[in-house]
């Protein structure tokens, strides 16, 4: 295994060269880069910028483990919107390949392209409200919508297969892929050898899955890991060891299924995290760039998990 980190908690919005240097300087071996939407793919990830980022990665001695972007309209009821979302993904693959990423990641989408904070309330508000519910479309054909989503995801997987990379889909509460069963179902329906799972226990734990059991069930489908902790009520992203996830049990399962990839620390809800002053993402912290307090949290999380790996005799690069 090797430990990595997501770039966005260090620097929510681009440019990302300084985030690459900071992550490498902390002893991480890998980093993830992101495009929050298709405009970033066009306006930020230009050929010149991609060359700059590759140079920054090489100079820092760190690899890019995943490139991330989520086309939210893959489940849209309108075919043209789904096709545009697939085009968004194809551009994501182009950028990811140019950056040298072996994995291209998307988060699963909601049914009917519903959005967090709009038709779907954010799960972080769940403990605060008397009624927690979703606004669903009237007269909707739910089976057809799932079939349309599968078809769109299959097209995305084909783009990755053609490019020689792996697509990783990430579970998220309330979405078509919200838990382990949803992941296995989507994998079966899409049926692509170029598709795997970016397993994030902070997303599956609050919907009722035990992370160690999820690892045993998903097995070789797990191609990449996001790690953060929470209390199982919402999907907040705390430092490992600060919530209720049994990390030793999960890493024991990872060892037994033969996982030897990147463990990417993604702490989005700890003091000092970067969100950007204009970010619409939830969270109580608003820093343009992550502070030293955040760095301390991240390093503590990595060391906590490295000790577990040592206790379990798991080799860490």
Secondary structure, 3 states (H helix, E strand, C coil): CEEEEECCCCECCCCCHHHHHHHHHCCCCEEEEECCCHHHHHHCCCHHHHHHHHHHHHHHCCEEEEEECCCHHHHCCCHHHHHHHHHHHHHHHHHHHHHCCCEEEEECCCHHHCCECCCECCHHHHHHCCCCCECCCCCCCHHHHHHHHHHHHHHHHHHHHHHCCEEEEECCCCCCCCCHHHHHHHHHHHCCCCEEEEEEHHHHHHHCCCHHHHHHHHHHHEEEEEECECCCCCCCCECCCCCCCCHHHHHHHHHHHCCCCEEEECCCCCCCCECCCCCCCCCCCCECECCHHHHHHHHHHHHHHHHHHHHCCCCCC
